[in-house]
């Protein structure tokens, strides 16, 4: 049987890709269909790999859930260590985000 998931660099990834298992599992847990997951992450390459990743998750659910919980805790700890953005930069980024969401276009000054 072909392996669809591999553990490398301290994390789970879909085999022969840079797509994390976290991404696929989160989408699956949020109700996304495998076809939708593939559309969101086309570098996965095939629907078979998506189904393989979901099957891997279901077969190793306790282990993967524990890993995901540890990753969430690590991300939270790193967020707590981050310095806040300077006020001016935060305001400029927020303005650009609002403009993009209103117009759908990236302002030329950003490019």
For each residue, the residues with C-beta under 8 A, 3 or more apart:
1:
2: 15 52
3: 6 15
4: 14 15 48 49 52 53 55 56
5: 12 13 14 15 21 52 53 56
6: 3 12 13 14 15
7: 11 12 13
8: 11 13
9: 13
10:
11: 7 8 20 21 22 71
12: 5 6 7 20 21 22 64 67
13: 5 6 7 8 9 17 18 19 20 21
14: 4 5 6 17 19 20 21 24 44 49 52 53
15: 2 3 4 5 6 49
16: 45
17: 13 14 43 44 45 49
18: 13 43
19: 13 14 23 24 41 43 44
20: 11 12 13 14 23 24
21: 5 11 12 13 14 24 25 53 56 57 64
22: 11 12 25 26 68 71
23: 19 20 26 27 40 41
24: 14 19 20 21 27 28 37 41 44 50 53 54 57
25: 21 22 28 29 53 54 57 64 68
26: 22 23 29 30
27: 23 24 30 32 36 37 40
28: 24 25 31 32 34 37 54 57
29: 25 26
30: 26 27
31: 28
32: 27 28 36 37 40
33: 36 37
34: 28 37 38 47 50 51 54
35: 38 39 47
36: 27 32 33 39 40
37: 24 27 28 32 33 34 40 41 44 50
38: 34 35 41 42 44 46 47 50
39: 35 36 42
40: 23 27 32 36 37
41: 19 23 24 37 38 44
42: 38 39 45
43: 17 18 19
44: 14 17 19 24 37 38 41 49 50 53
45: 16 17 42 49
46: 38 49 50
47: 34 35 38 50 51
48: 4 51 52
49: 4 14 15 17 44 45 46 52 53
50: 24 34 37 38 44 46 47 53 54
51: 34 47 48 54 55
52: 2 4 5 14 48 49 55 56
53: 4 5 14 21 24 25 44 49 50 56 57
54: 24 25 28 34 50 51 57 58
55: 4 51 52 58 59
56: 4 5 21 52 53 59 60 64
57: 21 24 25 28 53 54 60 61 64
58: 54 55 61
59: 55 56
60: 56 57 63 64
61: 57 58 64 65
62: 65 66
63: 60 66 67
64: 12 21 25 56 57 60 61 67 68
65: 61 62 68 69
66: 62 63 69 70
67: 12 63 64 70 71
68: 22 25 64 65 71 72
69: 65 66 72 73
70: 66 67 73 74
71: 11 22 67 68 74 75
72: 68 69 75 76
73: 69 70 76 77
74: 70 71 77 78
75: 71 72 78 79
76: 72 73 79 80
77: 73 74 80 81
78: 74 75 81 82
79: 75 76 82
80: 76 77
81: 77 78
82: 78 79
83:
84: 90
85: 89 90 93
86: 89 90
87: 90 91
88: 91 92
89: 85 86 92 93
90: 84 85 86 87 93 94
91: 87 88 94 95
92: 88 89 95 96
93: 85 89 90 96 97
94: 90 91 97 98
95: 91 92 98 99
96: 92 93 99 100 107 110
97: 93 94 100 101
98: 94 95 101 102
99: 95 96 102 103 105 107
100: 96 97 103 104 105 106 107
101: 97 98 104
102: 98 99
103: 99 100
104: 100 101
105: 99 100
106: 100 110 111
107: 96 99 100 110 111
108: 111
109:
110: 96 106 107
111: 106 107 108
